[in-house]
Amino acid sequence: GDGIEGAVIAAGGDVLLAGRVGDDANLFGGQVTLDALVAGDALTVAGNLLLEGPIKGNLRAVGGRIVVHNKVDGNAAIIGGRIDVRDGAQIMGKATMAGGKLYVAGKFDRTLKAAAREIVIAGQIAGDVRLTAKEITVLPSARIGGDLIYRSPEAIRIHDNAKIAGDVTFVQSDLMGEGEGGMFALVGGFHLMTVLGLVLVAAVLVLVFPRLFPAIDRRL
């Protein structure tokens, strides 16, 4: 319940951030839980990531398993092995996602762009949806306010109860073919950003705690 007026940078095996953060939150760890109100942007890199607290700015998340159960007022860029956007989640800005398996419920107030091996759409997207995947499923609960444009090796089956206000455009394409380069370039850019960020964090730790790392080396 305590508040932090400035920004937070935290790294560890298990990281839990609750309460309130008055600026940006940057979290790195094996297991990261963000359950705080973040007034600025959030950058999270984790093996397992749970997002529950509201984020007033933009969200950038990289992880193995990512569960989104919060509200993001800004844009969201998410890359993970498995991404679950649960019921109750809301992304008010543009959403861009890439990963292995993607399950999309919740509410999206603008557009959604996603690339993955498998994509399941079950939520409400107010704008256009652009998908690139080997397998795509649009469930009966899906509501798309704009166009649905998808690239896949074969046409997808859209359940009869799903509602799509705009046009549905199928572009037959093998994965990693023409058109997917931009999405996977985004993945590479985030990996580069993550590596540079971790190098910066490590450099800061060496400067702040110069005696810590020789002690760790001797213990190992």
N, C-alpha and C positions, 0 to 999 in steps of 0.2 A: 503493500500500500504506500510505501515511501516514494517520493518523487526525486528525480534527478533533473536539474535545470538545464544542463548542457548535454553534450553528446556522450555516447557510450561506445567503447570498444572493448569487447570481451572475447577471450579465447580459452578453450579448455576441453577436457573430455566430455563433461556434461555442463551445459550452460542453460540456466533458467533466468529469464528476465521478466519480472512482473512489476506492477505499480505503474509509474508514469515517467516518460523520458521527454524532456523539453526540446530536444533537437534530434539529430540522426542516431540510429542504432546500427552498429556493425558487429555482428556475432559470428564467431568461427568455432566449430567444435564437432565432436563425434555425434552427440545428441544435443540438439538445440531446441528449446521451447521459448517462443516469444509470446508472452501473455501480458504484455504491457501496452499502454497507450503510447504510441510513438508520434510526436508532433512533427517530426521531419521525415526523412527517407529511411528505409531499412535495407541493409545489405546483409544477407545471411548465406553462409557456406557451411554445410553440415552433411554428415552421413545420413542422419535422420532428423528431419525438421518438422516441427509442429508450429503453425501460425494461428494464434487465437486472439491476440490483442489487436485493436484497430490501428491502422497506419494512416496518418494524415497526408503523407507525401507519397513518393513512389516506392515500389517494392522491387528488389532484385534478389533472386534466390537461386542458389545452386546446391544440389544435394542428391543423395541416392534415393531416398524416399521423402517426399514432400507432401504434407497434408495442409491444405488451406481451409481455414474455418473462420476467417476474420473478414473485416471490411477494409478495403484499400481505397482511399479517396483519389489517389493518383493512378499512374500507369503501373502495370505489373509485367515484369519479364522473369520467367521461371524456367529453369533447366534442371531436369532430374531423370533418374532411372525410372521412377514411378511417381506420377503427380496425381493427387486426388484433391479436386476442388469440391468440397462437401456442400450439402444443403445448408443454407444460412450464410454462406460466404457471399461477398459482394465486391466486385471490382468496378469502380466508377470510371476509370480511365481506359485506355487501350490495353489489351492483354495480348502478350506474345509468349508462347510456350513451346518447348522442344524437349523431347525425351524418348524413353522406351515405350512406356504405357501411360496414357493420359485419360483420366476420367473427369469429365466436366459436368458438375451440377452447379447449384448456386445461381447467382444473378450477375450478368455483365451489362453495364449500362452503355457500352460503346461496342467496339469491334473485338473480334478474337481471331488471331492468327496462330496456327499450331502445326507442328511437324513431329511425328512420332511413328513408331512401328504400329501401334494400335491406339485408336482414339474412340472414346465413347462420349457422345453428347447427350446429356440428360437435363441440362439447365436452361435458363432463359438468357438469350443474347439479344440485345436491342438492335445492334447494327449488323454489319456483314460478318460472315464467317468464312475464313479461308483455311482449308485443311490440306495437309500432305501426309499420307499414311498408307501402309499396306492394307490395314483393316480399319474400316470406319463403320460405326453403328450409331444411328440416330434413334434414341428411345422415344416411347410415346409421350413422355413428360417434356420433351424438348420444345422450346419456343424460340424461333429465330425471326427477328424483326426485319432483317435485310436479306441480302442474297447469300446463298450457300455455294461456294466455289471450291471444288475439291479435286486433288490430283491423287490418283491411285491406279494400280494395275488393272482394276476392274470396277464396274459400277457397284455402288453400295445399295443396301436395302434400307429404306426409310420407313419406319413404322407408320401405319395409317393414321394414328392419333397425333403424330408429331405435326406441329404447325410451323410453316415456313412462309413468310409474307412475300418474300422476293422470289427471284429466279433461282433454279438449281442448275449449276453448270458442272459437267463432268469433263475433266481433261485426263485422258488415259495416258499414263506415264509410269515408267519404272522409277523406283526410288533412286534418289541421288541424280536424277536426270535433269533436264532443263527446267528451271523454275524453282528447284529446291536449293540452289546454291546460296541464295540470300539468307534463308533460314538457318542453314548449317554454318554459314559464315558468322551468323550471330552467336551460335554455340561456341565457335572458336574464339570469337572476341571475348565472350564471358570467361572462357578458360584462361585466356591471357590476362584479363583483368584480375581474376582470382589469384593467379600466380604472382603477379606484381604486387597485389595487396598483401599476400602472405609474406613476401620478401620484405615489404615495408614494415609490417608488424614485427617480423623477426629482427630487423635492424633496430627498431625502436626499443625492443626488449633488451638487446645487447647493450645499447647505450644506457638504458635506465638501470639495468641489473647486471653490471659487468662481471660480478663475482658469481652469478648464478650458474652460468653455462660451464665454466671449468669445474664447478662442484658436481654438476650433473655428469660431466664427462668422467670424472674420477669415480663416481658411484657406479656408472655403467661398466 
